[in-house]
Amino acid sequence: MNSPLYLRQLLAGRDFAKDNVLAQQMANYIYLIGDRDAGEAVVVDAAYAPDEIAAICESDGMRLSGAIITHYHADHAGGRLGGAADIPGITDLLRHRDVPVHLQRDELSWLLERTGIDPSSVVIHTTGDSVRVGALELVLIHSPGHTEGSQCILVEGALITGDTLFLDGCGRTDLPGGDAGELYESLTRRLAGIADTTSVYPGHAYSELATESMGDIRRHNRVLAPMDREEWLARFSH
């Protein structure tokens, strides 16, 4: 039986926001996840051109029913990125589409400060909570380290990792809310139960491949090589 899973991986600067130089440089992946049978989908990390992303979703015959933020950084949620101009993001999406925004509790204050989102639009979660989209259940995994409230999303054999884990390497920990010790715990303990057959979809196009199995990543990604906490922190804390 064919799965009803609808999963589109969109690359900023290529699939949308095509004339945005910053989007091309940052190489963010944005995801649309939904139930084809129900015709319903959510967007993960709608930044740069949220109206274009929503239009892609709707052109596929899907109704946008929600948004999920993996973490507060401007290239994922919108807002100011360093000295650059503001990046359109979740608040821009909400001006045109009234949908709930799903977020880990520990990320709320960061998102409020950086985007100015109305708190009434946010649904707060803790690890293990799920977001139902049609008949599908999207499980939210709190994976702090890159930021305090970073989260991954597990659905039907796919794991969307934001900036917690890339196909090669992992997210940096030297930005506000980052914690190398927590990232070590996220990679070695909180994601330890993810099956090797799970397809990993990262937050950036930093590798030649767009997705890869968790088993293959465990075999070649140096941040997942067996080592104790002290050695890991000495090598990867930055």
N, C-alpha and C positions, 0 to 999 in steps of 0.2 A: 504494500500500500504506500502510495506517495505521501510524503510528509506535507502538511499544510504550511510548513515554515516558509515565510517570506523573509529573506535576508539579503539586503543590498549593502555593499561596501562602496562608499563614494569617496573619491580622493579630491580634497579641496584644491582648487587651481587647475584641475583637469576635467572633472565631471561636473563641476559647478564653480561659481566664482572664477571663471576662466581668465578674466583679465586682472585679477587681484594678485599683484606681485608678492605680497606678504603670504597669501594663501599658498602660492607656489613654493615659496621658501620654507614654510613651516611643514608642509606635506602632511596635513592632518587627514585622518580617516574619519568619516561620519557614517553612522549606520542607521538603516531603516530595518526594523524587525517587526514582523507581524504574522497574522493568521490569514492565509489566502482565502480560506473558506469563509471566514467572517468579514473579510475585506477591511481589516483593522490593523493599524501599525503604530509603533512609537518610534521616535527619532532619538538617537543617542549622540549627544554633543553637537547640537545644531549651532554651528558658528560660521562666520564669514558671509553667508548669503542664505539665511534661514527660509526666506520665501521661495528661493529656488529649490531648496531641499524639499520643502513641503510640496512644491509643484511636481517634483519628480515622483514623490510618493503617490500623489493623486493621479498622475498620468499612468501609474501602474494599476490603477483601479482600487487603491487603498485609501481608507479614511484615516487621517492622523488623529489619534485619540490620546496621545500623551508624549511626554519627553522625559528622558533620563539623562542626568549629568554624571559623568564618571568622576569629575573633580572640577574645582572652581577656576582653573587657569583660563585666561582670556581666549586662548586658541581652541578651547573646548566649550566654554560657556558664554563667551563674549566679554566685553569690557576692555580696559586698557592693557596693552602688552608692552611693558617697559616704557620707553619713550615714544613708541609708535602711537598712531591714532587709535581710537576705540575700534574694536572689532565688533560688528553686529553679532548678536547671539540670542540667548534665550528670551531676554526682555523684548527684543524685536519680534521674535516669533509669537509671543503672547499678545502683542498688539493686534494681531490679525487672526490668531487661532487660540481660543480659550481652552487650553488643555492643562491637566495637572503635570507638575514637574517633580520627578522622583529623585530623592537625594538622601545620602546617608546623614544621620543626625550630626556627626562631627564636622560635616562640611557646611552646615547651614550658615554660620556666622561669616565664614569666608565668602560664600556666594552672595549673601546680602550686602556685604561691604563692597565687593568688587563689581556687582552688576546692578544693584538697586532694585532687584526683583521684589515684587509684592509678596510678603510671606504667606498670604492667603492662597497663593498659587502653588505653594510647595507642599508635597507630601513627604513627611519625614520617615525614614526607614532605619532599621538596624540589620546587622548581618543575618542572612537566612530568610528575610522577608522576600516576598515575591510580588511581581506586577503581572496581573493577568491581562493578556491581549487575546481576545477571542477565547479559544480553548487552550491556548498556550500559556505556560507558566514561566516567567522570566525570574530566575532566582538571583537575588542581589547579594554579593559577597563583599563585606567590608574589608578592604585591603590597604590599610594606612601605610604610609612611608613616603611616597612621592608627595602626598598631602595628607592632612590629618584624617580626612573623610573619604579618601579615594575608594572607589568600588569597582568590582568586575561584575559582569552579567553572564549567567549561564543559562542557555536555552537549547534544548534538542541537540546536544552534542557539539555546541558552539560556545566559546568563551570569548566575550569582548572584554579586553583587559585595560583599556584606556592607556595611561602611562605607568601602570604598575609593572607590566612585563611586556617587553618587545620580543620579536622573534630572535633578535640578537641584543643582549643587554637588558637594562631595566631603566626606570625613570630616575632622574636625579633627585637628590635629597637636600640640596643646599638652598632651596627657595623657601619662603615663609610657609610654615606648616609641615615642612619635610622632616623626616626622622629616619636615619639610616637603620637604626636598630629595629624600628617597626617594619621597615621594608624587608629586612632579613626575615622577620617573623612571617610576614605576608607570603613571601616566596617559598619559604621552607615549611611552613606549618599551615597557613590559611588556604593555600592553593595546593597543598599536598594531596588532597583527595581527588583532584581533577584527573580523570582517566586519560591514559596515553593517547587514546583514539580521538579525544576532543580536538576540534579545530580551533586554533587560537587566532583571534582577530585583534591586532594591536591598534593603538591610537595614532600611530604615525607610520608613514611609509619609509622606514629607515633601512629596509632590507630589500633584496631583489625580489623575494617572494612577497605576496600580499597576505598569505595565511599559511600556517604550517601546523602539523599535529603537535600536541603537547609532548608526546613521546619523543619526537625528533628534536624539539626544543630542549628537552631535558638532556638529550645526548650531546648537543653542541653548544648550548648557551652557557657561557662561563659563569654567569651569576647563579646558575642552578647546579654547578659542580659541587659534589659533596665536600663540605668544609664546615668547621665550627664557626660560631658567631664571631669570635675575635679575629680569625683569619679573614672572614668575609668583610667585616668592617674595615680592616686594614687595607683590603684590596679595593673595595667599592664605595666606601663612605666618601662623599664629595659634595 
